[in-house]
Amino acid sequence: MNGAKKKILAALGQLVKQRRVALKISQEELGLRANLDRTYISGVERGLRNPSLTALTSLASGLGITIANLLDNLEIEVEKIE
């Protein structure tokens, strides 16, 4: 995996985690809400998983937001990653 892709996935993971923590829910609870496994949520948050469009839709739904809202600050988060 190239460096740019790693940064994007890490930034996406940060955005998912920020939203989840703001809701004060666990990875397991998000998994239940999004119909995804807790270990998958963990992998996304750590930047190890490359979620499909359908998985992003499920994640956003589980967080109670749109995909657009979820990805709103992606470029800013990518810039923060060294």
N, C-alpha and C positions, 0 to 999 in steps of 0.2 A: 504494500500500500504506500502510495507516495505521500510526501509531507503535507501537501495542500489538502488532500482527502482526509488525512488524520486530523488536521486542524478543524476542518468543517465538522467532522463527526464528534470531536471533543467539544466544540462550541454548541452543537445541537444537544449533546448530553447535558451540558451546563444549563441550557435553557429549560430542558425538561425537568431537571432537578430543582432549579429555582422555582418553577411553577408548582411542583409537587410540594416542596417545603413550605411555600407560601400558603398552600391549602392545608398544611399540617397533616398530611396523609403519608402513610408508609408506601414503600415500593409495592408491597403486597396489595394494599388497598387500591393503588393506581392500576395494578395488574387486573384486579377484579373489575374495576370500573371500565377498563379499556379492553377487557377480554384477552389479555396477554399474560404470559407467565411472568412471575416476579423476577426470575433470572434474566429474562429478556429485557425487562425494564432496567435492571442493574447494568446489563451490557450496553444498553443505549446510553445511560447516564455516564458510563465510564468511557464512552467513545469507541467501544469495541464492536458494536453492531451497526450495520448500515440499514436502517429501517426502510421498508418499501413504502410506497405512497399509501397503501391500505393500512399499514402499521402506523404511519404518521397520523392518518385520519382517526384511528382508534385511540392513539395517545392523546391527541387534541381533544377528542370527545371525552375521554376519561378525566381530562383536566378541566373540562367545561369551557373550552375555548375553540376557536377555529384554527385551522392549519396556518392561516395567514397571521393570526395573533401569536401562535407558537414560534413561527419563523421570523417574526417582526425584527428582532435585534440580532439575527444570526451573523450578519456581516460585522457588527460591532464586537460581538463575542469572538469571532475569528481573529480580529485584529488584536485582541487582548492576549491571545495565546502565542507564546514565543516558539 
